[in-house]
Amino acid sequence: MTALTPLDELWLTEAVRLREEHAGALEDEEANRRARAAAGDLQTRIKYRALWLAERDGMLKALHHWKQGARLALIVLAVLAVVSGAGLAFAALGDGQTPVNVFWALGSLLGLNLILLTSWAMGLLFVGESTAGIGRLWMWLSEKLARDAQAAQLAPALILLLQRKRLNRWVLGICVHGLWLIALLSALTLLLLLMATRRYGFVWETTILGSDTFVSLTRGLGAIPSLLGFSVPTESMIRASGDTALAIENARQAWAGWLVGVLVVFGILPRLLLTVLCYLRWRVGRQGLALDLNHPGFVELRERLMPSSERLGVNDAAPPELYTVITGPSANESHGAVLVAIELDNQQPWPPALPDSVVNAGILDSRESRRTLLDQLTRYPPARLAIACDPRRSPDRGSLALIAELARCATATRIWLLPAPTGQALDADRLEDWHMALRQLELDWTDSAPVTWLESGHD
């Protein structure tokens, strides 16, 4: 299987559970058998089963598509944040033809940011969840950009998984604060660029407030920025700016430094600190993520995955289509050679003469014999497996599914299409049906006994 992070494994497991909850149980006999053979505790087996089903049914590819969509959605939102930040800077300073009202400029730069930041903090403190419209937009956009039908359960599964440890607010917090940080950095960059290339005058205006109020407010807002080295206008500069924009160069620079310092201290630094805080809480919290084994969907799997309560004869509906043969065990994990036959009648002589190095697994003619052999091959995969079939029978879906399942247990597989008994002939159309089906399974076949291949690995 493709290498996955622990979060991806839990995510896919939840997605498979949701899929079965809404669409009914999947055909999982082989997945259960492989999970039992992999051993481990119940959670390990449940994850193994789910990952096998996810890879078989295309959900693993859908996860990769969803993550690609999430990255693309973040890029789109980041571009919008940059453009929005630039718009804030233009709205704050204007074209330089008229004096800049410092408090209108400050409101343009920080007003919406502070309102949404306060809303996020209030939701986190009093409700336990933060309102993160940008975060939810990112989730929705990620799903739309994935464009994969198998990704329908991925977003709900991720939300349910994270809600157990209340980590969704930190994930969305990273997204929200990070995007606002990008927007404010974009505003700061353009603000500095405009100030470096244009001459701005700064004023404050009021009808009902006195100059003392603006002096106190300006010096109060500039107290922390001044500790970081940003300039703050003197009291005389502040009072004089209430009448007209000062032409004094020092006054222009002082007001510009004050505006930049307030933006950095009350806009950029809080978002930066919150982004780091959310990221750290997320890094710590995700280590404790685990499946809820008391959920009914997982409780039902206990009997099928734990050896002490393993049961036989599960009757599942046939799959809607034949599953292809995926890569079997590597050569380092397999040993020996096995010959097995599928549903032969008495007219076919069996078994053929075999060397001692080749194991005769007999004829599979019952559900119990199939399950027993599949369990053995899963635990002890052979390097070479030959499957004998009677081409007088039609290649029905059940037989082809069994062949594919057997082939997944071996490093190399070859199908032996037996010759017709003496006095009989094979139907050419039916034989072509076999060839077409085996080509779809990407399996080799032969018309003669593959004894030499089984014994030595070559013809």
C-alpha positions as CSV (number, residue, x, y, z in Angstrom):
1,M,0.0,0.0,0.0
2,T,1.0,3.6,-0.5
3,A,2.8,5.1,2.4
4,L,0.4,7.1,4.5
5,T,0.7,9.2,7.6
6,P,-1.1,8.1,10.8
7,L,-3.7,10.8,10.3
8,D,-4.3,9.6,6.7
9,E,-4.9,6.0,8.0
10,L,-7.4,7.2,10.7
11,W,-9.0,9.5,8.1
12,L,-9.5,6.7,5.6
13,T,-10.8,4.4,8.2
14,E,-13.5,6.9,9.2
15,A,-14.3,7.5,5.6
16,V,-14.8,3.8,4.9
17,R,-17.0,3.5,8.0
18,L,-19.2,6.4,6.8
19,R,-19.5,4.9,3.4
20,E,-20.7,1.6,4.8
21,E,-23.0,3.4,7.2
22,H,-24.7,5.2,4.3
23,A,-24.4,2.7,1.4
24,G,-24.4,-0.6,3.2
25,A,-21.7,-3.2,4.0
26,L,-18.9,-3.6,1.5
27,E,-17.7,-7.0,0.1
28,D,-14.9,-7.4,2.7
29,E,-14.1,-11.1,3.0
30,E,-10.6,-10.8,1.6
31,A,-10.0,-7.6,3.5
32,N,-11.0,-9.2,6.8
33,R,-8.8,-12.2,6.1
34,R,-5.8,-10.1,5.4
35,A,-6.4,-8.0,8.5
36,R,-6.5,-11.1,10.6
37,A,-3.3,-12.3,9.0
38,A,-1.6,-9.0,9.8
39,A,-2.3,-9.5,13.5
40,G,-2.2,-6.6,16.0
41,D,-4.9,-5.2,18.2
42,L,-8.4,-4.4,17.1
43,Q,-7.7,-0.8,16.0
44,T,-4.7,-2.0,13.9
45,R,-6.8,-4.6,12.2
46,I,-9.7,-2.2,11.6
47,K,-7.3,0.2,10.0
48,Y,-5.7,-2.5,7.9
49,R,-9.1,-3.6,6.7
50,A,-10.2,-0.1,5.9
51,L,-7.0,0.8,4.0
52,W,-7.2,-2.3,1.9
53,L,-10.8,-1.5,1.0
54,A,-9.9,2.1,0.3
55,E,-7.1,1.1,-2.1
56,R,-9.3,-1.5,-3.8
57,D,-12.3,0.8,-4.3
58,G,-10.4,4.0,-5.3
59,M,-10.8,5.9,-2.1
60,L,-7.1,6.1,-1.5
61,K,-6.7,7.9,-4.9
62,A,-9.6,10.1,-3.9
63,L,-7.7,11.1,-0.7
64,H,-4.7,12.2,-2.8
65,H,-7.0,14.1,-5.1
66,W,-8.7,15.8,-2.1
67,K,-5.4,16.8,-0.6
68,Q,-4.3,18.2,-4.0
69,G,-7.6,20.1,-4.1
70,A,-7.0,21.4,-0.5
71,R,-3.5,22.7,-1.5
72,L,-4.9,24.3,-4.6
73,A,-7.8,25.9,-2.6
74,L,-5.2,27.3,-0.1
75,I,-3.2,28.8,-3.0
76,V,-6.4,30.4,-4.4
77,L,-7.3,31.8,-1.0
78,A,-3.8,33.0,-0.4
79,V,-3.9,34.9,-3.7
80,L,-7.2,36.5,-2.7
81,A,-5.6,37.4,0.7
82,V,-2.7,39.2,-1.1
83,V,-5.1,41.1,-3.4
84,S,-7.4,42.0,-0.4
85,G,-4.4,43.2,1.6
86,A,-3.3,45.4,-1.2
87,G,-6.8,46.8,-1.5
88,L,-6.7,47.7,2.3
89,A,-3.5,49.6,1.8
90,F,-4.9,51.5,-1.2
91,A,-8.1,52.3,0.7
92,A,-6.1,53.6,3.7
93,L,-3.7,55.9,1.9
94,G,-5.5,56.8,-1.3
95,D,-3.7,58.4,-4.3
96,G,-1.7,61.0,-2.3
97,Q,-3.6,64.0,-3.7
98,T,-5.5,64.6,-0.5
99,P,-4.3,64.4,3.2
100,V,-4.7,61.0,4.9
101,N,-7.0,60.9,7.8
102,V,-4.9,58.7,10.2
103,F,-7.8,57.2,12.0
104,W,-9.8,56.5,8.9
105,A,-6.7,54.9,7.5
106,L,-6.2,52.8,10.7
107,G,-9.9,51.7,10.5
108,S,-9.5,50.6,6.9
109,L,-6.4,48.6,7.8
110,L,-7.5,47.0,11.1
111,G,-11.2,47.5,11.5
112,L,-12.6,44.3,9.8
113,N,-9.6,42.3,11.1
114,L,-10.2,43.3,14.7
115,I,-14.0,42.6,14.4
116,L,-13.5,39.1,13.1
117,L,-10.6,38.5,15.5
118,T,-12.9,39.4,18.4
119,S,-15.7,37.2,17.0
120,W,-13.3,34.3,16.8
121,A,-12.0,34.8,20.4
122,M,-15.6,35.2,21.8
123,G,-16.7,32.0,20.0
124,L,-13.7,30.1,21.3
125,L,-14.2,31.3,24.9
126,F,-17.9,31.1,25.4
127,V,-19.1,28.6,22.8
128,G,-16.1,26.3,22.7
129,E,-16.0,26.5,18.9
130,S,-14.7,29.4,16.8
131,T,-16.7,30.8,13.9
132,A,-14.3,30.3,10.9
133,G,-16.1,31.2,7.7
134,I,-12.8,31.2,5.8
135,G,-12.0,27.8,7.1
136,R,-15.3,26.3,6.1
137,L,-14.9,28.0,2.7
138,W,-11.5,26.2,2.4
139,M,-13.1,22.8,3.2
140,W,-15.9,23.3,0.7
141,L,-13.5,24.5,-2.0
142,S,-11.1,21.6,-1.4
143,E,-14.0,19.1,-1.9
144,K,-15.1,20.9,-5.1
145,L,-11.6,21.0,-6.5
146,A,-11.0,17.3,-5.8
147,R,-13.5,16.3,-8.5
148,D,-13.6,12.6,-7.4
149,A,-16.9,10.8,-6.6
150,Q,-15.1,8.7,-4.1
151,A,-14.2,11.8,-2.1
152,A,-17.7,12.4,-0.9
153,Q,-17.1,10.9,2.5
154,L,-13.6,12.4,3.1
155,A,-14.6,15.8,4.3
156,P,-17.3,14.6,6.8
157,A,-14.9,11.8,8.0
158,L,-12.1,14.4,8.7
159,I,-14.5,16.6,10.6
160,L,-15.8,13.8,12.7
161,L,-12.3,12.5,13.4
162,L,-11.0,15.9,14.5
163,Q,-14.1,16.8,16.6
164,R,-13.4,13.9,19.0
165,K,-10.3,15.8,20.3
166,R,-11.8,19.2,19.4
167,L,-9.0,19.7,16.9
168,N,-11.1,21.1,14.1
169,R,-11.0,24.6,15.6
170,W,-7.2,24.6,15.6
171,V,-7.0,23.4,12.0
172,L,-9.4,26.0,10.9
173,G,-7.6,28.5,13.1
174,I,-4.4,27.9,11.2
175,C,-6.2,28.5,8.0
176,V,-8.0,31.6,9.1
177,H,-5.2,33.3,11.0
178,G,-2.7,32.3,8.3
179,L,-4.7,33.9,5.6
180,W,-5.3,37.1,7.6
181,L,-1.5,37.2,8.3
182,I,-0.9,37.0,4.5
183,A,-3.4,39.8,3.9
184,L,-1.9,42.1,6.5
185,L,1.6,41.4,5.3
186,S,0.5,42.3,1.8
187,A,-1.1,45.5,3.2
188,L,2.1,46.3,5.1
189,T,4.3,45.7,2.0
190,L,2.2,47.9,-0.2
191,L,1.9,50.5,2.5
192,L,5.7,50.8,2.7
193,L,5.9,50.9,-1.1
194,L,3.4,53.7,-1.4
195,M,5.0,55.7,1.4
196,A,8.4,55.2,-0.3
197,T,7.2,56.5,-3.7
198,R,4.6,59.1,-2.8
199,R,4.4,62.0,-0.4
200,Y,1.5,61.8,2.1
201,G,0.3,64.3,4.6
202,F,-1.6,63.1,7.7
203,V,-4.4,64.8,9.6
204,W,-7.1,64.0,12.1
205,E,-10.6,65.6,12.0
206,T,-13.4,65.7,14.5
207,T,-16.6,67.7,15.3
208,I,-17.5,66.7,18.8
209,L,-14.2,65.5,20.3
210,G,-11.4,67.7,21.6
211,S,-7.8,67.6,20.7
212,D,-6.8,66.1,24.1
213,T,-8.8,63.0,23.1
214,F,-6.8,62.5,20.0
215,V,-3.5,63.2,21.7
216,S,-4.3,60.5,24.4
217,L,-5.5,58.0,21.8
218,T,-2.5,58.5,19.5
219,R,0.1,58.3,22.2
220,G,-1.8,55.3,23.8
221,L,-1.8,53.3,20.5
222,G,1.8,54.2,19.9
223,A,3.1,53.2,23.3
224,I,3.8,49.5,22.4
225,P,5.1,50.3,18.9
226,S,7.5,52.8,20.3
227,L,9.0,50.1,22.5
228,L,9.8,48.2,19.2
229,G,11.5,51.3,17.7
230,F,8.6,52.8,15.7
231,S,8.3,56.6,15.8
232,V,5.4,58.3,17.5
233,P,4.3,62.0,16.8
234,T,5.0,64.5,19.6
235,E,2.1,66.2,21.3
236,S,2.7,69.4,19.3
237,M,2.7,67.4,16.0
238,I,-0.6,65.7,17.0
239,R,-2.3,69.0,17.9
240,A,-1.0,70.8,14.8
241,S,-2.2,67.9,12.5
242,G,-5.8,68.7,13.7
243,D,-5.7,71.9,11.6
244,T,-3.9,70.9,8.5
245,A,-1.4,68.3,7.1
246,L,2.0,69.3,8.3
247,A,4.6,70.0,5.6
248,I,7.4,69.3,8.0
249,E,9.3,66.2,6.9
250,N,9.8,64.9,10.5
251,A,6.0,65.1,11.1
252,R,5.3,63.1,7.9
253,Q,7.8,60.4,8.9
254,A,6.5,60.3,12.5
255,W,2.9,59.8,11.4
256,A,4.0,57.2,8.8
257,G,6.1,55.3,11.4
258,W,3.1,55.4,13.9
259,L,0.7,54.0,11.3
260,V,3.1,51.2,10.3
261,G,3.8,50.4,14.0
262,V,0.2,50.2,15.0
263,L,-0.5,47.9,12.0
264,V,2.4,45.6,13.0
265,V,1.6,45.5,16.7
266,F,-2.2,45.3,16.6
267,G,-2.7,43.5,13.3
268,I,0.2,41.4,12.2
269,L,1.7,40.2,15.6
270,P,-1.7,38.9,17.0
271,R,-2.4,36.9,13.8
272,L,1.2,35.6,13.8
273,L,1.0,34.5,17.4
274,L,-2.4,32.9,17.0
275,T,-1.3,31.0,13.8
276,V,1.7,29.6,15.8
277,L,-0.5,28.8,18.8
278,C,-3.1,27.0,16.6
279,Y,-0.3,25.1,14.9
280,L,1.3,23.9,18.1
281,R,-2.1,22.9,19.6
282,W,-2.7,20.9,16.4
283,R,0.7,19.2,16.4
284,V,0.3,18.2,20.1
285,G,-3.4,17.2,19.7
286,R,-3.1,15.0,16.6
287,Q,-0.8,12.6,18.5
288,G,-3.8,11.6,20.6
289,L,-6.1,10.9,17.7
290,A,-7.6,7.4,17.7
291,L,-10.6,5.5,16.5
292,D,-13.7,5.3,18.7
293,L,-13.8,1.5,19.1
294,N,-17.2,1.8,20.9
295,H,-18.9,3.1,17.8
296,P,-21.4,0.5,16.6
297,G,-19.8,0.4,13.2
298,F,-16.5,-0.7,14.7
299,V,-18.1,-3.0,17.3
300,E,-19.6,-5.1,14.6
301,L,-16.1,-5.7,13.2
302,R,-14.7,-7.2,16.4
303,E,-16.2,-10.6,15.7
304,R,-14.8,-10.7,12.2
305,L,-11.3,-9.4,12.9
306,M,-10.3,-11.0,16.2
307,P,-9.2,-14.6,16.0
308,S,-11.1,-15.6,19.2
309,S,-14.4,-14.8,17.6
310,E,-13.7,-15.5,13.9
311,R,-16.7,-16.9,12.0
312,L,-17.1,-18.6,8.7
313,G,-19.6,-18.5,5.9
314,V,-20.4,-14.8,5.6
315,N,-22.7,-14.3,2.7
316,D,-22.0,-11.0,1.0
317,A,-23.5,-9.7,-2.2
318,A,-21.4,-10.1,-5.3
319,P,-19.4,-7.1,-6.3
320,P,-20.8,-5.0,-9.1
321,E,-17.6,-5.4,-11.1
322,L,-14.5,-7.7,-11.1
323,Y,-11.7,-6.3,-9.1
324,T,-8.3,-6.2,-10.8
325,V,-5.2,-8.0,-9.5
326,I,-3.1,-5.6,-7.5
327,T,0.6,-6.2,-6.7
328,G,1.2,-9.4,-4.7
329,P,3.8,-10.0,-2.0
330,S,7.4,-9.3,-2.9
331,A,9.9,-12.1,-3.7
332,N,11.4,-11.7,-0.2
333,E,8.1,-12.4,1.4
334,S,7.1,-15.5,-0.6
335,H,8.5,-19.0,-0.8
336,G,7.8,-22.2,-2.7
337,A,5.2,-23.1,-5.4
338,V,1.6,-24.2,-5.3
339,L,-0.8,-25.8,-7.8
340,V,-4.5,-25.5,-7.2
341,A,-7.6,-26.3,-9.4
342,I,-11.0,-24.7,-9.4
343,E,-14.2,-26.8,-9.7
344,L,-13.0,-29.7,-11.8
345,D,-15.3,-32.6,-12.7
346,N,-14.5,-36.3,-12.7
347,Q,-13.6,-36.2,-16.4
348,Q,-10.5,-34.2,-15.7
349,P,-7.7,-36.4,-14.3
350,W,-6.2,-34.9,-11.2
351,P,-3.6,-34.3,-9.8
352,P,-0.8,-34.4,-12.4
353,A,2.6,-35.7,-11.5
354,L,4.4,-33.1,-9.5
355,P,7.9,-32.8,-8.1
356,D,8.4,-32.7,-4.4
357,S,9.0,-28.9,-4.4
358,V,5.5,-28.2,-5.7
359,V,2.6,-28.3,-3.2
360,N,-0.7,-29.7,-4.5
361,A,-3.5,-27.7,-2.9
362,G,-6.2,-29.9,-4.3
363,I,-9.5,-28.8,-5.9
364,L,-11.5,-25.9,-4.6
365,D,-15.1,-26.9,-4.8
366,S,-16.6,-25.5,-1.7
367,R,-16.7,-22.2,0.2
368,E,-14.9,-23.8,3.2
369,S,-12.0,-25.1,1.0
370,R,-11.6,-21.7,-0.6
371,R,-11.5,-19.9,2.7
372,T,-9.0,-22.4,4.2
373,L,-6.6,-22.1,1.2
374,L,-6.9,-18.3,1.1
375,D,-6.1,-18.1,4.8
376,Q,-3.0,-20.3,4.3
377,L,-1.8,-18.4,1.2
378,T,-2.3,-15.1,3.0
379,R,-0.1,-16.2,5.9
380,Y,2.4,-18.1,3.8
381,P,2.4,-16.5,0.3
382,P,3.9,-18.7,-2.5
383,A,6.5,-17.4,-4.9
384,R,4.7,-19.1,-7.8
385,L,1.0,-20.1,-8.0
386,A,-0.6,-22.1,-10.9
387,I,-4.4,-22.2,-11.0
388,A,-5.9,-24.9,-13.2
389,C,-9.3,-24.1,-14.8
390,D,-11.6,-26.0,-17.0
391,P,-12.2,-23.8,-20.1
392,R,-15.3,-25.8,-20.9
393,R,-17.0,-23.8,-18.2
394,S,-17.9,-20.2,-18.8
395,P,-15.6,-17.7,-17.0
396,D,-18.3,-16.4,-14.6
397,R,-17.8,-13.5,-12.3
398,G,-17.4,-15.7,-9.2
399,S,-14.6,-17.8,-10.7
400,L,-12.8,-14.8,-12.0
401,A,-13.1,-13.0,-8.6
402,L,-11.6,-16.1,-6.9
403,I,-8.8,-16.2,-9.4
404,A,-8.0,-12.6,-8.8
405,E,-8.1,-13.1,-5.0
406,L,-5.8,-16.1,-5.2
407,A,-3.4,-14.2,-7.5
408,R,-3.1,-11.4,-5.0
409,C,-1.6,-13.9,-2.5
410,A,1.3,-14.9,-4.7
411,T,4.3,-13.1,-6.2
412,A,3.7,-14.7,-9.7
413,T,0.6,-16.4,-11.0
414,R,-0.1,-18.4,-14.1
415,I,-3.5,-19.8,-15.2
416,W,-3.5,-23.3,-16.7
417,L,-6.4,-23.8,-19.1
418,L,-6.8,-27.5,-19.1
419,P,-7.2,-29.5,-22.4
420,A,-10.5,-31.1,-23.1
421,P,-10.9,-34.7,-22.1
422,T,-10.3,-37.4,-24.7
423,G,-13.0,-37.4,-27.4
424,Q,-14.2,-33.8,-26.6
425,A,-13.3,-30.4,-28.1
426,L,-13.1,-27.0,-26.6
427,D,-15.6,-24.3,-27.7
428,A,-13.6,-21.6,-29.5
429,D,-15.9,-18.8,-28.4
430,R,-15.8,-19.8,-24.8
431,L,-12.0,-20.2,-24.9
432,E,-11.8,-16.6,-26.3
433,D,-14.0,-15.5,-23.4
434,W,-11.4,-16.9,-21.0
435,H,-8.6,-15.2,-22.8
436,M,-10.4,-11.9,-22.7
437,A,-11.2,-12.2,-19.0
438,L,-7.6,-13.1,-18.1
439,R,-6.2,-10.2,-20.2
440,Q,-8.5,-7.9,-18.1
441,L,-7.0,-9.4,-15.0
442,E,-3.5,-9.0,-16.5
443,L,-2.7,-12.7,-15.8
444,D,-0.7,-15.0,-18.0
445,W,-2.1,-18.4,-19.1
446,T,-0.9,-21.6,-20.7
447,D,-2.4,-24.6,-22.4
448,S,0.2,-27.0,-21.1
449,A,1.1,-28.1,-17.6
450,P,3.3,-25.4,-16.0
451,V,5.3,-27.9,-13.9
452,T,8.7,-26.7,-15.1
453,W,7.7,-23.1,-14.3
454,L,6.4,-24.0,-10.9
455,E,9.6,-25.9,-10.1
456,S,12.2,-23.5,-11.4
457,G,10.5,-20.2,-12.0
458,H,11.1,-20.3,-15.8
459,D,10.1,-22.4,-18.8
